[in-house]
Amino acid sequence: MVTGVHMTAARREGGGPVTATVADGRAFTGDEILVAVGRRPATAGIGLECAGLEPGRPVPVDGQLRAAGVDGGWLYAIGDCNGLAPLTHMGKYHGRIAAAAILGQEVADAASHAMVPRVTFTDPQVCAVGRTKADARAAGLHVTVVTTPTGGVPGAYTQGNGIRGTSQLVIDDDRRTVAGATFTGPGLQELLHSATVAICGGVTVDRLWHAVPSFPTISEVWLHLLEAYGL
């Protein structure tokens, strides 16, 4: 991975791969180039300074999505503006948490830091939830990473022939639970929720071993992953 460099040129010769040149003269070749400009919370020009907050920046919040440092605790920030997890489905989740807090219920945001599901709707798709290996180890977890080919199960043929991709679990060895999961391949967005439920519920891998996937489905990659872990 190369970060913090500027791309100065890109070229494709004929119908072949793309070559990108960066400012220090290095060149990188790939099938395609994805340009992603990122996002910033649109919090300028809405009067945040009147509440003692910095306009144009994410609104810091506590566990109930209440804006931190605002006298009286009357302001809540949900969705993209708080910078926690700028995804539509997480904004909906934040709304549920904030509404419950406003109604006086004992609730807290449990998902925004370690259980965020995300899908990149490319072809093939990249679907992930929870912690990456680097995130988990930075948090002090002892983890094992297991992988299996997404197309390595008979059910992959329901998506077509020659299905490619990788399925991966990051497993917390001390708790024997799934800390993170990634699936790449075509049409896998619905597969992701099984991993989200496993992480949210703290289901152990020993228990997951008895969650029988239907045949023929891509969900059988779960068995391959658990076998790779040693079950």
C-alpha angles and dihedrals in degrees: 000000000000120000137171096036132116122234110227102180143007129192140174120200112210112316094326134107126309122252119205122195121204130205096266092056099257118135129210126195129205143146094262141354120238114204113203118176098185130224138265127198112259095230099132121106097020099099102259089145088067088064093046095259129127114253118229093027132096112274109244112230140186127231093285092051091253113149108255119239098016112132112243095017092248099134124082126185120203134175127004095350094071093053095223100117115347098206129117095237091050090052088056090049091049089052091056092049095047093046091051091048092050089052090055100255122145100248138140138187103260100165111052098080107038110008107049113142116210135177128193103207097214126124104283098029126228112213124180142163134182127003129350118223090261093048092049094050091045087056090055097254122146103226142176121207119212127184138187134178110267089217092050095094127076091239090066087079089072084074094046140273124311096020111185133191142093133261118204139181128196105208125198101226095199096052094027090225134125112265097177143356137197128189125185125187141079121316097356100136093105092050090062096071092066088062091045091054092047092052095042092049095044089231112182120234088239089061093042088058086072094050097103114208118219118253126267099022136114087243086086087082084081090068092048091051093049090048089052087055089056104262 
